[in-house]
Amino acid sequence: RKEVEQDPGPFNVPEGATVAFNCTYSNSASQSFFWYRQDCRKEPKLLMSVYSSGNEDGRFTAQLNRASQYISLLIRDSKLSDSATYLCVVTMDSNYQLIWGAGTKLIIKP
Amino acid sequence: DTEVTQTPKHLVMGMTNKKSLKCEQHMGHRAMYWYKQKAKKPPELMFVYSYEKLSINESVPSRFSPECPNSSLLNLHLHALQPEDSALYLCASSQEVRTGELFFGEGSRLTVL
């Protein structure tokens, strides 16, 4: 079982819709969680950190479910510019280790 | 605009060439990283520098040689590469190691012939 798993997609979503996807992690000792977005042939960019209490930034909401060991990303009122691959990242405090999911591809259609 | 600058953006080299990738950040970050990324795959960690000292080498072949001349600069020296080394090489920085909040450069797209 992979340490961090994501549905690769693609998720094809009409503009204006709400879309959500999850990222599951296998190590219960995981401490910190992040979402990155990566546009085609560009570098990853930090989208948001995921706190225990959740995190909201405009149209984006990230949640952490420690009991079920997953994080989620919800995008409301999706825009064409939201089309990208969304990568989740999990870290452990016990050592320096940044574990990347393989990413979920999102395509917003007009 | 990214605050981590990488040069060159594109590089084509033969298997016998020696070249270097360069990375610069002026955010005062104390940790700098080299990642390698193949198409449709997540970034793969190669090296981590913390306070200008190499702290992590993820069993990278010796044909890749990192160098951190000062806290703002990071180089990756390339020698005798193989075609399978063709990839996007990403430099990143963060305030400290042990954080998942990384700032990436635009990358250097390397093709080895």
Interface residues (C-beta under 8 A of the other chain):
Chain A: S32 F33 F34 R41 K42 E43 P44 K45 L46 S49 L87 V89 V90 T91 D93 Y96 L98 W100 G101 A102 G103
Chain B: T2 K41 P42 P43 L45 V48 S55 I56 L88 L90 V97 R98 T99 G100 E101 L102 F103 F104 G105 E106 G107
